[in-house]
Amino acid sequence: MSNARETHSSVEDAAHTVAGKIGDGIDEATRTASRFGERLRANGAVLQEELGDAGERLAEGAKRIGDIAAEQIRAHPLAAFGIAFAVGVLTTRMLRR
């Protein structure tokens, strides 16, 4: 009978030890996930800022190209018409195939 009690006590001690280690592992995983989430949020904020800056630069470049194209069209209206006509003809032929 004493042997059964000792075995039962040993099993309970082992179960408590395992439960404690599992709890420690869960706590560590929670801390790691929290740190990972913080890094993701920080990186997301940096990425959002960089994308915003890139979008502004792209818009500025597109505006400059539009301004240059408008100047060229005003300076050479007949050439602009000829280029537009040629592009239209080529596009039509490509789409018919």
C-alpha positions, 0 to 999 in steps of 0.5 A: 500500500505504501508503495502505491502511495509513493508511486501516486505521489511521484506521478503527481510530482511529475505531473506538476513539474510537466505542467509548470514547464508547459506553463513556462513554455506558454509564457515564453511563447506569449512574450515572443509573439508579443515582441513579434507583433510589436516588430510587425507594427513598427515595420508596417508603419515604416513601410506605410511611410515609405510607400506614401513617399514613393507615391508622392514621388511617382505623382510628381514624376507623372505631373512633370511628364504630363507638363513636358508632353503638353509643351511638346504638343503645343509646340508641334501640334501636327507631329502630335496628331500624326503620332497619335494617329499612327499609334491608333492604327497600330493598336487597331491592327494588333487588336484585330489579330 
